[in-house]
Every structure is written in C-alpha cells, then in structure tokens.
Amino acid sequence: MWGVVELEPGIRDWYLSLEDTDAERVRFHIGRLAEFGLLLDEPHTRQLDGKLRELRFYLAADRRESPIGSRRAGGSFC
C-alpha cells in the first residue's frame, strides 16, 4: 500500500450521504489511490496544484470529482 487516504470534512459528509452502491464505488477508487498513490495518473487522477490531485470517477449517471492531495510520506487526502 502507498499510504493512507484522509477525507476532508466536506468530502466525508458527502461520502456518508451516498447510497450503499455509490459508497462502495467510492471505496473502490479510494482504495486504488491508497494502493498506487502518485502512480495512479490520468484519467483516474489529475494534478491540480503542487501535490494536490483530483480523484476522478463516475457515480450513477453523473460525473463526480473529488480533490485529492498527495503527500509522499503520509498518503493522501480527499
């Protein structure tokens, strides 16, 4: 595993509001980020600024994006 993924409070609230199917899909993508870290590149993540990355995935019919910050030693956060 590459590191730990920490959810920012706003992202955590959004995640907790999801239905089970969507929450499972989000866990899958966050798990991929935890496993591959900075090696998980486009189209799965996109560099924003410095070490801040955006995790990209689809839920239901809508495209959803979550900001991800990559920290080499500590993992990443949404």
PDB file of N, CA, C and O in Angstrom:
ATOM      1  N   MET A   1       0.840  -1.188   0.000  1.00  0.00           N
ATOM      2  CA  MET A   1       0.000   0.000   0.000  1.00  0.00           C
ATOM      3  C   MET A   1       0.878   1.243   0.000  1.00  0.00           C
ATOM      4  O   MET A   1       1.936   1.268   0.629  1.00  0.00           O
ATOM      5  N   TRP A   2       0.432   2.272  -0.709  1.00  0.00           N
ATOM      6  CA  TRP A   2       1.179   3.512  -0.831  1.00  0.00           C
ATOM      7  C   TRP A   2       1.031   4.382   0.400  1.00  0.00           C
ATOM      8  O   TRP A   2       2.014   4.958   0.866  1.00  0.00           O
ATOM      9  N   GLY A   3      -0.167   4.489   0.935  1.00  0.00           N
ATOM     10  CA  GLY A   3      -0.370   5.376   2.070  1.00  0.00           C
ATOM     11  C   GLY A   3      -1.797   5.354   2.568  1.00  0.00           C
ATOM     12  O   GLY A   3      -2.582   4.470   2.227  1.00  0.00           O
ATOM     13  N   VAL A   4      -2.113   6.335   3.374  1.00  0.00           N
ATOM     14  CA  VAL A   4      -3.428   6.463   3.985  1.00  0.00           C
ATOM     15  C   VAL A   4      -4.187   7.570   3.276  1.00  0.00           C
ATOM     16  O   VAL A   4      -3.610   8.604   2.941  1.00  0.00           O
ATOM     17  N   VAL A   5      -5.455   7.365   3.049  1.00  0.00           N
ATOM     18  CA  VAL A   5      -6.306   8.378   2.444  1.00  0.00           C
ATOM     19  C   VAL A   5      -7.155   8.989   3.551  1.00  0.00           C
ATOM     20  O   VAL A   5      -7.892   8.285   4.242  1.00  0.00           O
ATOM     21  N   GLU A   6      -7.044  10.301   3.713  1.00  0.00           N
ATOM     22  CA  GLU A   6      -7.811  11.025   4.724  1.00  0.00           C
ATOM     23  C   GLU A   6      -8.879  11.850   4.021  1.00  0.00           C
ATOM     24  O   GLU A   6      -8.585  12.538   3.044  1.00  0.00           O
ATOM     25  N   LEU A   7     -10.109  11.791   4.503  1.00  0.00           N
ATOM     26  CA  LEU A   7     -11.188  12.572   3.908  1.00  0.00           C
ATOM     27  C   LEU A   7     -11.334  13.903   4.630  1.00  0.00           C
ATOM     28  O   LEU A   7     -11.417  13.945   5.857  1.00  0.00           O
ATOM     29  N   GLU A   8     -11.365  14.971   3.878  1.00  0.00           N
ATOM     30  CA  GLU A   8     -11.655  16.287   4.433  1.00  0.00           C
ATOM     31  C   GLU A   8     -13.104  16.279   4.924  1.00  0.00           C
ATOM     32  O   GLU A   8     -13.906  15.499   4.410  1.00  0.00           O
ATOM     33  N   PRO A   9     -13.472  17.117   5.899  1.00  0.00           N
ATOM     34  CA  PRO A   9     -14.834  17.086   6.456  1.00  0.00           C
ATOM     35  C   PRO A   9     -15.949  17.201   5.413  1.00  0.00           C
ATOM     36  O   PRO A   9     -16.930  16.462   5.497  1.00  0.00           O
ATOM     37  N   GLY A  10     -15.831  18.095   4.443  1.00  0.00           N
ATOM     38  CA  GLY A  10     -16.879  18.236   3.427  1.00  0.00           C
ATOM     39  C   GLY A  10     -17.014  16.995   2.566  1.00  0.00           C
ATOM     40  O   GLY A  10     -18.123  16.591   2.217  1.00  0.00           O
ATOM     41  N   ILE A  11     -15.880  16.387   2.221  1.00  0.00           N
ATOM     42  CA  ILE A  11     -15.896  15.163   1.424  1.00  0.00           C
ATOM     43  C   ILE A  11     -16.452  14.010   2.264  1.00  0.00           C
ATOM     44  O   ILE A  11     -17.211  13.184   1.757  1.00  0.00           O
ATOM     45  N   ARG A  12     -16.082  13.952   3.532  1.00  0.00           N
ATOM     46  CA  ARG A  12     -16.593  12.911   4.428  1.00  0.00           C
ATOM     47  C   ARG A  12     -18.115  12.991   4.524  1.00  0.00           C
ATOM     48  O   ARG A  12     -18.794  11.966   4.456  1.00  0.00           O
ATOM     49  N   ASP A  13     -18.656  14.205   4.681  1.00  0.00           N
ATOM     50  CA  ASP A  13     -20.114  14.376   4.748  1.00  0.00           C
ATOM     51  C   ASP A  13     -20.771  13.915   3.456  1.00  0.00           C
ATOM     52  O   ASP A  13     -21.793  13.230   3.481  1.00  0.00           O
ATOM     53  N   TRP A  14     -20.179  14.295   2.323  1.00  0.00           N
ATOM     54  CA  TRP A  14     -20.706  13.859   1.031  1.00  0.00           C
ATOM     55  C   TRP A  14     -20.681  12.337   0.929  1.00  0.00           C
ATOM     56  O   TRP A  14     -21.663  11.722   0.513  1.00  0.00           O
ATOM     57  N   TYR A  15     -19.558  11.732   1.309  1.00  0.00           N
ATOM     58  CA  TYR A  15     -19.417  10.278   1.244  1.00  0.00           C
ATOM     59  C   TYR A  15     -20.460   9.588   2.123  1.00  0.00           C
ATOM     60  O   TYR A  15     -21.083   8.618   1.691  1.00  0.00           O
ATOM     61  N   LEU A  16     -20.656  10.070   3.337  1.00  0.00           N
ATOM     62  CA  LEU A  16     -21.616   9.463   4.261  1.00  0.00           C
ATOM     63  C   LEU A  16     -23.055   9.613   3.778  1.00  0.00           C
ATOM     64  O   LEU A  16     -23.929   8.862   4.210  1.00  0.00           O
ATOM     65  N   SER A  17     -23.315  10.572   2.890  1.00  0.00           N
ATOM     66  CA  SER A  17     -24.668  10.772   2.373  1.00  0.00           C
ATOM     67  C   SER A  17     -24.986   9.856   1.189  1.00  0.00           C
ATOM     68  O   SER A  17     -26.134   9.794   0.751  1.00  0.00           O
ATOM     69  N   LEU A  18     -23.985   9.147   0.670  1.00  0.00           N
ATOM     70  CA  LEU A  18     -24.181   8.304  -0.513  1.00  0.00           C
ATOM     71  C   LEU A  18     -24.954   7.039  -0.182  1.00  0.00           C
ATOM     72  O   LEU A  18     -24.906   6.541   0.943  1.00  0.00           O
ATOM     73  N   GLU A  19     -25.661   6.531  -1.170  1.00  0.00           N
ATOM     74  CA  GLU A  19     -26.302   5.231  -1.039  1.00  0.00           C
ATOM     75  C   GLU A  19     -25.222   4.158  -1.101  1.00  0.00           C
ATOM     76  O   GLU A  19     -24.114   4.415  -1.572  1.00  0.00           O
ATOM     77  N   ASP A  20     -25.540   2.961  -0.629  1.00  0.00           N
ATOM     78  CA  ASP A  20     -24.558   1.890  -0.495  1.00  0.00           C
ATOM     79  C   ASP A  20     -23.793   1.598  -1.780  1.00  0.00           C
ATOM     80  O   ASP A  20     -22.574   1.429  -1.744  1.00  0.00           O
ATOM     81  N   THR A  21     -24.483   1.537  -2.910  1.00  0.00           N
ATOM     82  CA  THR A  21     -23.825   1.211  -4.177  1.00  0.00           C
ATOM     83  C   THR A  21     -22.787   2.263  -4.540  1.00  0.00           C
ATOM     84  O   THR A  21     -21.674   1.929  -4.947  1.00  0.00           O
ATOM     85  N   ASP A  22     -23.151   3.539  -4.394  1.00  0.00           N
ATOM     86  CA  ASP A  22     -22.212   4.615  -4.697  1.00  0.00           C
ATOM     87  C   ASP A  22     -21.072   4.652  -3.699  1.00  0.00           C
ATOM     88  O   ASP A  22     -19.923   4.872  -4.082  1.00  0.00           O
ATOM     89  N   ALA A  23     -21.371   4.438  -2.415  1.00  0.00           N
ATOM     90  CA  ALA A  23     -20.324   4.434  -1.383  1.00  0.00           C
ATOM     91  C   ALA A  23     -19.317   3.315  -1.657  1.00  0.00           C
ATOM     92  O   ALA A  23     -18.116   3.504  -1.466  1.00  0.00           O
ATOM     93  N   GLU A  24     -19.795   2.165  -2.099  1.00  0.00           N
ATOM     94  CA  GLU A  24     -18.899   1.053  -2.425  1.00  0.00           C
ATOM     95  C   GLU A  24     -17.987   1.418  -3.592  1.00  0.00           C
ATOM     96  O   GLU A  24     -16.805   1.075  -3.586  1.00  0.00           O
ATOM     97  N   ARG A  25     -18.520   2.100  -4.576  1.00  0.00           N
ATOM     98  CA  ARG A  25     -17.714   2.516  -5.723  1.00  0.00           C
ATOM     99  C   ARG A  25     -16.651   3.535  -5.306  1.00  0.00           C
ATOM    100  O   ARG A  25     -15.514   3.471  -5.774  1.00  0.00           O
ATOM    101  N   VAL A  26     -17.018   4.475  -4.428  1.00  0.00           N
ATOM    102  CA  VAL A  26     -16.052   5.456  -3.923  1.00  0.00           C
ATOM    103  C   VAL A  26     -14.947   4.742  -3.148  1.00  0.00           C
ATOM    104  O   VAL A  26     -13.772   5.066  -3.318  1.00  0.00           O
ATOM    105  N   ARG A  27     -15.307   3.768  -2.292  1.00  0.00           N
ATOM    106  CA  ARG A  27     -14.298   2.999  -1.545  1.00  0.00           C
ATOM    107  C   ARG A  27     -13.332   2.300  -2.497  1.00  0.00           C
ATOM    108  O   ARG A  27     -12.128   2.253  -2.242  1.00  0.00           O
ATOM    109  N   PHE A  28     -13.857   1.760  -3.589  1.00  0.00           N
ATOM    110  CA  PHE A  28     -13.004   1.094  -4.579  1.00  0.00           C
ATOM    111  C   PHE A  28     -11.958   2.058  -5.131  1.00  0.00           C
ATOM    112  O   PHE A  28     -10.775   1.725  -5.193  1.00  0.00           O
ATOM    113  N   HIS A  29     -12.392   3.251  -5.531  1.00  0.00           N
ATOM    114  CA  HIS A  29     -11.468   4.224  -6.130  1.00  0.00           C
ATOM    115  C   HIS A  29     -10.485   4.784  -5.102  1.00  0.00           C
ATOM    116  O   HIS A  29      -9.316   5.005  -5.418  1.00  0.00           O
ATOM    117  N   ILE A  30     -10.945   5.011  -3.897  1.00  0.00           N
ATOM    118  CA  ILE A  30     -10.028   5.465  -2.845  1.00  0.00           C
ATOM    119  C   ILE A  30      -9.019   4.365  -2.531  1.00  0.00           C
ATOM    120  O   ILE A  30      -7.850   4.653  -2.272  1.00  0.00           O
ATOM    121  N   GLY A  31      -9.453   3.125  -2.553  1.00  0.00           N
ATOM    122  CA  GLY A  31      -8.543   2.002  -2.343  1.00  0.00           C
ATOM    123  C   GLY A  31      -7.470   1.929  -3.415  1.00  0.00           C
ATOM    124  O   GLY A  31      -6.314   1.619  -3.125  1.00  0.00           O
ATOM    125  N   ARG A  32      -7.851   2.214  -4.654  1.00  0.00           N
ATOM    126  CA  ARG A  32      -6.865   2.243  -5.738  1.00  0.00           C
ATOM    127  C   ARG A  32      -5.842   3.340  -5.505  1.00  0.00           C
ATOM    128  O   ARG A  32      -4.649   3.147  -5.743  1.00  0.00           O
ATOM    129  N   LEU A  33      -6.313   4.502  -5.035  1.00  0.00           N
ATOM    130  CA  LEU A  33      -5.392   5.594  -4.737  1.00  0.00           C
ATOM    131  C   LEU A  33      -4.443   5.209  -3.610  1.00  0.00           C
ATOM    132  O   LEU A  33      -3.245   5.484  -3.682  1.00  0.00           O
ATOM    133  N   ALA A  34      -4.976   4.574  -2.569  1.00  0.00           N
ATOM    134  CA  ALA A  34      -4.133   4.143  -1.454  1.00  0.00           C
ATOM    135  C   ALA A  34      -3.084   3.130  -1.920  1.00  0.00           C
ATOM    136  O   ALA A  34      -1.956   3.126  -1.428  1.00  0.00           O
ATOM    137  N   GLU A  35      -3.461   2.281  -2.863  1.00  0.00           N
ATOM    138  CA  GLU A  35      -2.535   1.261  -3.349  1.00  0.00           C
ATOM    139  C   GLU A  35      -1.478   1.823  -4.303  1.00  0.00           C
ATOM    140  O   GLU A  35      -0.300   1.488  -4.187  1.00  0.00           O
ATOM    141  N   PHE A  36      -1.892   2.670  -5.238  1.00  0.00           N
ATOM    142  CA  PHE A  36      -0.980   3.131  -6.292  1.00  0.00           C
ATOM    143  C   PHE A  36      -0.418   4.528  -6.082  1.00  0.00           C
ATOM    144  O   PHE A  36       0.588   4.884  -6.694  1.00  0.00           O
ATOM    145  N   GLY A  37      -1.048   5.326  -5.228  1.00  0.00           N
ATOM    146  CA  GLY A  37      -0.547   6.661  -4.928  1.00  0.00           C
ATOM    147  C   GLY A  37      -0.344   7.504  -6.168  1.00  0.00           C
ATOM    148  O   GLY A  37      -1.223   7.590  -7.026  1.00  0.00           O
ATOM    149  N   LEU A  38       0.819   8.125  -6.256  1.00  0.00           N
ATOM    150  CA  LEU A  38       1.115   9.028  -7.367  1.00  0.00           C
ATOM    151  C   LEU A  38       1.183   8.310  -8.713  1.00  0.00           C
ATOM    152  O   LEU A  38       1.139   8.955  -9.760  1.00  0.00           O
ATOM    153  N   LEU A  39       1.288   6.990  -8.693  1.00  0.00           N
ATOM    154  CA  LEU A  39       1.312   6.231  -9.944  1.00  0.00           C
ATOM    155  C   LEU A  39      -0.069   6.140 -10.579  1.00  0.00           C
ATOM    156  O   LEU A  39      -0.187   5.789 -11.754  1.00  0.00           O
ATOM    157  N   LEU A  40      -1.116   6.451  -9.818  1.00  0.00           N
ATOM    158  CA  LEU A  40      -2.475   6.466 -10.357  1.00  0.00           C
ATOM    159  C   LEU A  40      -2.675   7.817 -11.040  1.00  0.00           C
ATOM    160  O   LEU A  40      -3.024   8.806 -10.396  1.00  0.00           O
ATOM    161  N   ASP A  41      -2.451   7.843 -12.336  1.00  0.00           N
ATOM    162  CA  ASP A  41      -2.436   9.092 -13.094  1.00  0.00           C
ATOM    163  C   ASP A  41      -3.707   9.213 -13.923  1.00  0.00           C
ATOM    164  O   ASP A  41      -4.649   8.445 -13.734  1.00  0.00           O
ATOM    165  N   GLU A  42      -3.735  10.176 -14.841  1.00  0.00           N
ATOM    166  CA  GLU A  42      -4.902  10.390 -15.695  1.00  0.00           C
ATOM    167  C   GLU A  42      -5.218   9.119 -16.467  1.00  0.00           C
ATOM    168  O   GLU A  42      -4.299   8.431 -16.911  1.00  0.00           O
ATOM    169  N   PRO A  43      -6.454   8.799 -16.634  1.00  0.00           N
ATOM    170  CA  PRO A  43      -7.642   9.598 -16.373  1.00  0.00           C
ATOM    171  C   PRO A  43      -8.203   9.431 -14.959  1.00  0.00           C
ATOM    172  O   PRO A  43      -9.257   9.989 -14.653  1.00  0.00           O
ATOM    173  N   HIS A  44      -7.531   8.688 -14.102  1.00  0.00           N
ATOM    174  CA  HIS A  44      -8.051   8.393 -12.764  1.00  0.00           C
ATOM    175  C   HIS A  44      -7.837   9.540 -11.782  1.00  0.00           C
ATOM    176  O   HIS A  44      -8.670   9.776 -10.907  1.00  0.00           O
ATOM    177  N   THR A  45      -6.737  10.241 -11.923  1.00  0.00           N
ATOM    178  CA  THR A  45      -6.472  11.437 -11.122  1.00  0.00           C
ATOM    179  C   THR A  45      -5.942  12.519 -12.040  1.00  0.00           C
ATOM    180  O   THR A  45      -5.510  12.251 -13.161  1.00  0.00           O
ATOM    181  N   ARG A  46      -5.983  13.751 -11.544  1.00  0.00           N
ATOM    182  CA  ARG A  46      -5.453  14.866 -12.317  1.00  0.00           C
ATOM    183  C   ARG A  46      -4.714  15.794 -11.360  1.00  0.00           C
ATOM    184  O   ARG A  46      -5.202  16.096 -10.271  1.00  0.00           O
ATOM    185  N   GLN A  47      -3.547  16.237 -11.772  1.00  0.00           N
ATOM    186  CA  GLN A  47      -2.748  17.165 -10.975  1.00  0.00           C
ATOM    187  C   GLN A  47      -3.446  18.513 -10.945  1.00  0.00           C
ATOM    188  O   GLN A  47      -3.842  19.027 -11.991  1.00  0.00           O
ATOM    189  N   LEU A  48      -3.605  19.096  -9.755  1.00  0.00           N
ATOM    190  CA  LEU A  48      -4.221  20.415  -9.635  1.00  0.00           C
ATOM    191  C   LEU A  48      -3.169  21.472  -9.355  1.00  0.00           C
ATOM    192  O   LEU A  48      -2.922  22.338 -10.193  1.00  0.00           O
ATOM    193  N   ASP A  49      -2.546  21.411  -8.181  1.00  0.00           N
ATOM    194  CA  ASP A  49      -1.559  22.414  -7.794  1.00  0.00           C
ATOM    195  C   ASP A  49      -0.600  21.770  -6.812  1.00  0.00           C
ATOM    196  O   ASP A  49      -1.035  21.167  -5.831  1.00  0.00           O
ATOM    197  N   GLY A  50       0.680  21.886  -7.054  1.00  0.00           N
ATOM    198  CA  GLY A  50       1.649  21.260  -6.159  1.00  0.00           C
ATOM    199  C   GLY A  50       1.399  19.766  -6.073  1.00  0.00           C
ATOM    200  O   GLY A  50       1.408  19.069  -7.087  1.00  0.00           O
ATOM    201  N   LYS A  51       1.176  19.276  -4.859  1.00  0.00           N
ATOM    202  CA  LYS A  51       0.906  17.855  -4.663  1.00  0.00           C
ATOM    203  C   LYS A  51      -0.589  17.556  -4.561  1.00  0.00           C
ATOM    204  O   LYS A  51      -0.970  16.423  -4.264  1.00  0.00           O
ATOM    205  N   LEU A  52      -1.431  18.546  -4.799  1.00  0.00           N
ATOM    206  CA  LEU A  52      -2.875  18.354  -4.745  1.00  0.00           C
ATOM    207  C   LEU A  52      -3.349  17.687  -6.026  1.00  0.00           C
ATOM    208  O   LEU A  52      -3.043  18.148  -7.126  1.00  0.00           O
ATOM    209  N   ARG A  53      -4.093  16.604  -5.879  1.00  0.00           N
ATOM    210  CA  ARG A  53      -4.608  15.859  -7.021  1.00  0.00           C
ATOM    211  C   ARG A  53      -6.121  15.738  -6.907  1.00  0.00           C
ATOM    212  O   ARG A  53      -6.682  15.814  -5.814  1.00  0.00           O
ATOM    213  N   GLU A  54      -6.760  15.552  -8.028  1.00  0.00           N
ATOM    214  CA  GLU A  54      -8.196  15.367  -8.101  1.00  0.00           C
ATOM    215  C   GLU A  54      -8.451  13.915  -8.478  1.00  0.00           C
ATOM    216  O   GLU A  54      -7.948  13.444  -9.499  1.00  0.00           O
ATOM    217  N   LEU A  55      -9.226  13.199  -7.668  1.00  0.00           N
ATOM    218  CA  LEU A  55      -9.609  11.819  -7.965  1.00  0.00           C
ATOM    219  C   LEU A  55     -10.852  11.876  -8.836  1.00  0.00           C
ATOM    220  O   LEU A  55     -11.820  12.558  -8.498  1.00  0.00           O
ATOM    221  N   ARG A  56     -10.828  11.156  -9.967  1.00  0.00           N
ATOM    222  CA  ARG A  56     -11.924  11.219 -10.933  1.00  0.00           C
ATOM    223  C   ARG A  56     -12.548   9.845 -11.109  1.00  0.00           C
ATOM    224  O   ARG A  56     -11.856   8.844 -11.293  1.00  0.00           O
ATOM    225  N   PHE A  57     -13.879   9.823 -11.046  1.00  0.00           N
ATOM    226  CA  PHE A  57     -14.627   8.584 -11.245  1.00  0.00           C
ATOM    227  C   PHE A  57     -16.084   8.938 -11.516  1.00  0.00           C
ATOM    228  O   PHE A  57     -16.494  10.088 -11.361  1.00  0.00           O
ATOM    229  N   TYR A  58     -16.854   7.943 -11.920  1.00  0.00           N
ATOM    230  CA  TYR A  58     -18.266   8.132 -12.228  1.00  0.00           C
ATOM    231  C   TYR A  58     -19.125   7.475 -11.158  1.00  0.00           C
ATOM    232  O   TYR A  58     -18.796   6.400 -10.656  1.00  0.00           O
ATOM    233  N   LEU A  59     -20.230   8.134 -10.813  1.00  0.00           N
ATOM    234  CA  LEU A  59     -21.263   7.564  -9.953  1.00  0.00           C
ATOM    235  C   LEU A  59     -22.585   7.707 -10.685  1.00  0.00           C
ATOM    236  O   LEU A  59     -22.912   8.781 -11.189  1.00  0.00           O
ATOM    237  N   ALA A  60     -23.333   6.637 -10.740  1.00  0.00           N
ATOM    238  CA  ALA A  60     -24.624   6.632 -11.419  1.00  0.00           C
ATOM    239  C   ALA A  60     -24.472   7.283 -12.794  1.00  0.00           C
ATOM    240  O   ALA A  60     -23.591   6.898 -13.563  1.00  0.00           O
ATOM    241  N   ALA A  61     -25.310   8.253 -13.110  1.00  0.00           N
ATOM    242  CA  ALA A  61     -25.244   8.894 -14.421  1.00  0.00           C
ATOM    243  C   ALA A  61     -24.426  10.175 -14.393  1.00  0.00           C
ATOM    244  O   ALA A  61     -24.171  10.772 -15.439  1.00  0.00           O
ATOM    245  N   ASP A  62     -24.011  10.604 -13.199  1.00  0.00           N
ATOM    246  CA  ASP A  62     -23.294  11.874 -13.061  1.00  0.00           C
ATOM    247  C   ASP A  62     -21.808  11.643 -12.945  1.00  0.00           C
ATOM    248  O   ASP A  62     -21.363  10.631 -12.403  1.00  0.00           O
ATOM    249  N   ARG A  63     -21.035  12.597 -13.462  1.00  0.00           N
ATOM    250  CA  ARG A  63     -19.590  12.564 -13.270  1.00  0.00           C
ATOM    251  C   ARG A  63     -19.285  13.319 -11.986  1.00  0.00           C
ATOM    252  O   ARG A  63     -19.693  14.469 -11.825  1.00  0.00           O
ATOM    253  N   ARG A  64     -18.578  12.683 -11.084  1.00  0.00           N
ATOM    254  CA  ARG A  64     -18.225  13.308  -9.813  1.00  0.00           C
ATOM    255  C   ARG A  64     -16.713  13.371  -9.715  1.00  0.00           C
ATOM    256  O   ARG A  64     -16.017  12.472 -10.186  1.00  0.00           O
ATOM    257  N   GLU A  65     -16.205  14.426  -9.109  1.00  0.00           N
ATOM    258  CA  GLU A  65     -14.773  14.564  -8.911  1.00  0.00           C
ATOM    259  C   GLU A  65     -14.529  14.963  -7.474  1.00  0.00           C
ATOM    260  O   GLU A  65     -15.295  15.743  -6.907  1.00  0.00           O
ATOM    261  N   SER A  66     -13.470  14.438  -6.876  1.00  0.00           N
ATOM    262  CA  SER A  66     -13.095  14.781  -5.515  1.00  0.00           C
ATOM    263  C   SER A  66     -11.649  15.228  -5.498  1.00  0.00           C
ATOM    264  O   SER A  66     -10.802  14.573  -6.106  1.00  0.00           O
ATOM    265  N   PRO A  67     -11.336  16.330  -4.818  1.00  0.00           N
ATOM    266  CA  PRO A  67      -9.944  16.760  -4.759  1.00  0.00           C
ATOM    267  C   PRO A  67      -9.111  15.810  -3.920  1.00  0.00           C
ATOM    268  O   PRO A  67      -9.542  15.369  -2.855  1.00  0.00           O
ATOM    269  N   ILE A  68      -7.938  15.500  -4.395  1.00  0.00           N
ATOM    270  CA  ILE A  68      -7.032  14.608  -3.678  1.00  0.00           C
ATOM    271  C   ILE A  68      -5.701  15.318  -3.542  1.00  0.00           C
ATOM    272  O   ILE A  68      -5.154  15.807  -4.530  1.00  0.00           O
ATOM    273  N   GLY A  69      -5.184  15.379  -2.357  1.00  0.00           N
ATOM    274  CA  GLY A  69      -3.852  15.918  -2.145  1.00  0.00           C
ATOM    275  C   GLY A  69      -2.914  14.776  -1.865  1.00  0.00           C
ATOM    276  O   GLY A  69      -3.175  13.971  -0.972  1.00  0.00           O
ATOM    277  N   SER A  70      -1.861  14.685  -2.581  1.00  0.00           N
ATOM    278  CA  SER A  70      -0.911  13.595  -2.414  1.00  0.00           C
ATOM    279  C   SER A  70       0.247  14.045  -1.550  1.00  0.00           C
ATOM    280  O   SER A  70       0.887  15.056  -1.837  1.00  0.00           O
ATOM    281  N   ARG A  71       0.514  13.311  -0.509  1.00  0.00           N
ATOM    282  CA  ARG A  71       1.652  13.606   0.348  1.00  0.00           C
ATOM    283  C   ARG A  71       2.536  12.375   0.363  1.00  0.00           C
ATOM    284  O   ARG A  71       2.106  11.298   0.775  1.00  0.00           O
ATOM    285  N   ARG A  72       3.752  12.532  -0.080  1.00  0.00           N
ATOM    286  CA  ARG A  72       4.662  11.405  -0.272  1.00  0.00           C
ATOM    287  C   ARG A  72       4.770  10.530   0.969  1.00  0.00           C
ATOM    288  O   ARG A  72       4.666   9.309   0.853  1.00  0.00           O
ATOM    289  N   ALA A  73       4.972  11.099   2.141  1.00  0.00           N
ATOM    290  CA  ALA A  73       5.188  10.293   3.338  1.00  0.00           C
ATOM    291  C   ALA A  73       3.878   9.855   3.982  1.00  0.00           C
ATOM    292  O   ALA A  73       3.791   8.737   4.490  1.00  0.00           O
ATOM    293  N   GLY A  74       2.874  10.698   3.972  1.00  0.00           N
ATOM    294  CA  GLY A  74       1.675  10.415   4.752  1.00  0.00           C
ATOM    295  C   GLY A  74       0.503   9.891   3.976  1.00  0.00           C
ATOM    296  O   GLY A  74      -0.519   9.577   4.586  1.00  0.00           O
ATOM    297  N   GLY A  75       0.579   9.778   2.705  1.00  0.00           N
ATOM    298  CA  GLY A  75      -0.554   9.295   1.945  1.00  0.00           C
ATOM    299  C   GLY A  75      -1.236  10.432   1.206  1.00  0.00           C
ATOM    300  O   GLY A  75      -0.574  11.281   0.609  1.00  0.00           O
ATOM    301  N   SER A  76      -2.533  10.445   1.247  1.00  0.00           N
ATOM    302  CA  SER A  76      -3.271  11.437   0.503  1.00  0.00           C
ATOM    303  C   SER A  76      -4.556  11.780   1.243  1.00  0.00           C
ATOM    304  O   SER A  76      -4.950  11.093   2.186  1.00  0.00           O
ATOM    305  N   PHE A  77      -5.187  12.829   0.809  1.00  0.00           N
ATOM    306  CA  PHE A  77      -6.453  13.184   1.412  1.00  0.00           C
ATOM    307  C   PHE A  77      -7.406  13.653   0.341  1.00  0.00           C
ATOM    308  O   PHE A  77      -6.996  14.153  -0.707  1.00  0.00           O
ATOM    309  N   CYS A  78      -8.698  13.482   0.622  1.00  0.00           N
ATOM    310  CA  CYS A  78      -9.737  13.944  -0.296  1.00  0.00           C
ATOM    311  C   CYS A  78     -10.287  15.228   0.241  1.00  0.00           C
ATOM    312  O   CYS A  78     -11.183  15.817  -0.363  1.00  0.00           O
TER     313      CYS A  78
END
